Amino acid sequence: MTQAIVSLISNKKSICLSINENNNTTERLKHDLASLTAIPVEDQVLRTLDGHYLLDHESIDSSHDVLFIQMTARLLGGKGGFGSMLRAQGGRMNAQKTTNFEACRDLQGRRIRTVNEAKKLQEELDKLPELEAEKRERLKRKIEEALKEKEPRKYLFDDNKFLEDKEDVVEDIKSAVGNALKRQKVNHKSVASTSTSLFDEEEEEEDEDEEEDEEEDEEEDEEEEEEDEKDEAEEAKEKDDKDQKGKGKQKASN
């Protein structure tokens, strides 16, 4: 014979009922429980410990010696639609499937995020020599470009009025310079003639001055000659006087 232990609502004491041929269905068991607990049959919900709900027309399994049954009460339901909402939400959730599994762990227990970061770090360390070489190459090209002579920039100027004005200004300057040169040539000729006349007069004056100097020199020379002759005459006279005095003294002594 199978014994059914039914746990009641609100932590009441469990009831032990024997299952026989007379009450081997769920409906008969509910009637027995209603007579014992005064809980209406329509409010009773029976299920086993593994979560299986016992329907009214379903027969109770009597292959076990002890059968544990749990009684719960029915709940007031709403207007419905909750299931459709869950289905719709489930569809949206399925549409937004995640592709980020970095929070998961691999077979060694490491986070996939940590493994990926370690791989990225190793790749960056492997690329360091290439990056240094590229950096040196860029610096070398930059230095070569700086040392290279830059070609002059070419500009396109489309202001025709400015170009015409520039040509007019250049022509005016040329004509003004030509006229100034012509006037300067004429003035130069007159100046040259006057300068030649002045030069001739200066030469004549210089010649006259030279002649006067020569005459003065000749006069000075003549005066010096005359003075020399006077000095010689006086010396000769003194010498004669001395000779005559010497002769007179000799005669007196004799």
Secondary structure as the mmCIF struct_conf table of DSSP 4:
data_model
#
loop_
_struct_conf.conf_type_id
_struct_conf.id
_struct_conf.beg_label_comp_id
_struct_conf.beg_label_asym_id
_struct_conf.beg_label_seq_id
_struct_conf.end_label_comp_id
_struct_conf.end_label_asym_id
_struct_conf.end_label_seq_id
STRN STRN1 THR A 2 SER A 7
HELX_RH_3T_P HELX_RH_3T_P1 ILE A 9 ASN A 11
HELX_LH_PP_P HELX_LH_PP_P1 LYS A 12 SER A 14
STRN STRN2 ILE A 15 ILE A 19
BEND BEND1 GLU A 21 GLU A 21
TURN_TY1_P TURN_TY1_P1 ASN A 22 ASN A 23
STRN STRN3 THR A 25 THR A 25
HELX_RH_AL_P HELX_RH_AL_P1 THR A 26 THR A 37
HELX_RH_3T_P HELX_RH_3T_P2 VAL A 41 ASP A 43
STRN STRN4 GLN A 44 THR A 48
TURN_TY1_P TURN_TY1_P2 LEU A 49 ASP A 50
BEND BEND2 GLY A 51 GLY A 51
HELX_LH_PP_P HELX_LH_PP_P2 HIS A 52 HIS A 52
STRN STRN5 TYR A 53 TYR A 53
HELX_LH_PP_P HELX_LH_PP_P3 LEU A 54 LEU A 55
TURN_TY1_P TURN_TY1_P3 ASP A 56 HIS A 57
HELX_LH_PP_P HELX_LH_PP_P4 GLU A 58 GLU A 58
STRN STRN6 SER A 59 SER A 59
HELX_LH_PP_P HELX_LH_PP_P5 ILE A 60 ASP A 61
BEND BEND3 SER A 63 ASP A 65
STRN STRN7 VAL A 66 ALA A 73
BEND BEND4 LYS A 79 GLY A 80
HELX_RH_AL_P HELX_RH_AL_P2 PHE A 82 ALA A 95
TURN_TY1_P TURN_TY1_P4 GLN A 96 GLN A 96
TURN_TY1_P TURN_TY1_P5 GLU A 102 ALA A 103
BEND BEND5 CYS A 104 CYS A 104
STRN STRN8 ARG A 105 ARG A 105
TURN_TY1_P TURN_TY1_P6 LEU A 107 GLN A 108
BEND BEND6 GLY A 109 GLY A 109
STRN STRN9 ARG A 111 ARG A 111
HELX_RH_AL_P HELX_RH_AL_P3 ILE A 112 LEU A 147
BEND BEND7 LYS A 148 LYS A 148
HELX_LH_PP_P HELX_LH_PP_P6 GLU A 149 ARG A 153
HELX_RH_AL_P HELX_RH_AL_P4 ASN A 160 SER A 253
#
